[in-house]
Amino acid sequence: MADLAHLVLQTLDKGPISDTAVTFPDVETGVVHGALNSLAARSMVTYKPIDIEFWTLTPEAEEIVEKGSHEFRLLEEVTKSMEGLKLADVTKVLGAAGKPGQSRAFKNGWIKKDGDKLVSNVSALPEDTTAKDLKTIKETGTLGDAKELGELRKRKLIEKGKKLSYSVEKGPEFALEIKKLETDLTPEMIASGSWKTQTFKPYNFDAEGAVTASGALHPLNKVREEFRQIFFAMGFSEMPTNQFVESGFWNFDTLFVPQQHPARDLQDTFYIKDPVKADEPEDKTYWENIHKVHEEGAYGSIGYRYPWNAEESLRLVLRTHTTAVSSRMLHKLAADPKPARFFSIDRVFRNEAVDATHLAEFHQIEGVIADYDLTLGDLIGFMDRFFTRMGVDKLRFKPAYNPYTEPSMEIFAWHAGLNKWIEIGNSGMFRPEMLESMGLPKDLRVHGFGLSLERPTMIKYKLSNIRELVGHKVNLDFIETNPAVRLDETLV
């Protein structure tokens, strides 16, 4: 590069350089740019980038330059045949070039039909302008005839390309010799006073500097934090969710999920092998209330009318939803009933087949609102306000079934990209037999809603496969370089 820098100065001494690609045709653009940057840092030159458009030949055009155009080659074959060239033999003689050559030759008026044969319509072979023009383009990258350029492009014989070049002029410190600039002020320079006569290289404030090796927040954590801030802004308190293992009592029974429910099968739930079961809850009244609600019915419910099994209730599982945590928090609230708002965002586990949109481990976002005399209309109104803060302003609600909420609603939002409504969450009002079993008063009602963390994260970062977000195949550069999110634009 030092030799190139000297060559640039020597060339520039004779006059401005209008196009480095022409002046230094055998030097790569990046190398030229590096030399110019080095000289510009010393104020020896100034330069400007130039975008140069040029044309290149397609493989078909390269063949035409070598062998002649399809139409010209066809005319030669027709001329060679004294009786004319049979139409059936065109493809045999010219192969794939036969049909386009025949079409162009007819258009140029070079040939005509005579029964089932092609005969010449010219007295002498014309100039093969197509091959000539393509050869010019190959040598110079352009052609003076704009109309012919358009025709060649239409025939897909040429393609447009771009290259970067530079125009260069002398700078205020121009010289034929490159002085060595000092880059550091050393203690020796200060002690001797030599710094006064030294020329220092100016700082390049545009340089990005070396990339510092550091950790990075995962996109899931970035979106999770944004959701946390939304909850905090709306007056919620965060629930403790650091207990991944729950008993069937808290994970299922307190939520009015019957012990014969398919969700409690091995195909859907991970059970703990050692230890197998938990201790009975300390609140024996609550334990008996849950037993009674399931087996006989209570608090206005007829129950499920099956023999409730205490051993099944105590089996340990990896929690299948964070609603188990919500159940614990509501049970604590029964000791001092009052309006409250809780939320949690943490991992849950389900024995599911892994595919592009499902994992056996994922994150659930859950919110719970307890207050007196709440109605379903209050829940819909809150959902509108909550999702508006996410940037989602087109919602629909569809009746659904959940064992522990009645009424229940699935939440749908309009996906502008897919041009359809998609499900984004579930919600409902907790059943009286669930709440009153805890000791909560009848008129204290509770809203609950939930959605996954992975779905809005995948939408935000435009991912179609969940394996691109979590797992051993994730691109670490994707993790490090993606910005923090702001849920101020439509996610769906």
Secondary structure, DSSP 4 states (H G I P E B T S, - for coil): -HHHHHHHHHHHHTS-BS-HHHHSTTS-HHHHHHHHHHHHHTTSEEEEEEEEEEEEE-HHHHHHHHH--HHHHHHHHHHH-TT-EEGGGHHHHHGGGHHHHHHHHHHHT-EEEETTEEEE-SSSPPP-HHHHHHHHHHHHS--S-HHHHHHHHHTT-EEEEEEEEEEEEE-TT--SS-PPPB----HHHHHHTGGGT--BPPP-TT---PPPP-----HHHHHHHHHHHHHHHTT-EEPP----EEEHHHHTGGGT--TT-GGGSTTT-PBPSSS-BPPPPS-HHHHHHHHHHHHT--TT-----S---HHHHTBEEE-S-THHHHHHHHHHHTTS---EEEEEEEEEE------SS--SEEEEEEEEEEEET--HHHHHHHHHHHHHHHT---EEEEEEEETTEEEEEEEEEEETTTTEEEEEEEEEEE-HHHHHHHT--TTEEEEEEEEESHHHHHHHTT-S-GGGTSSTT--HHHHHHPPPP-TTS---
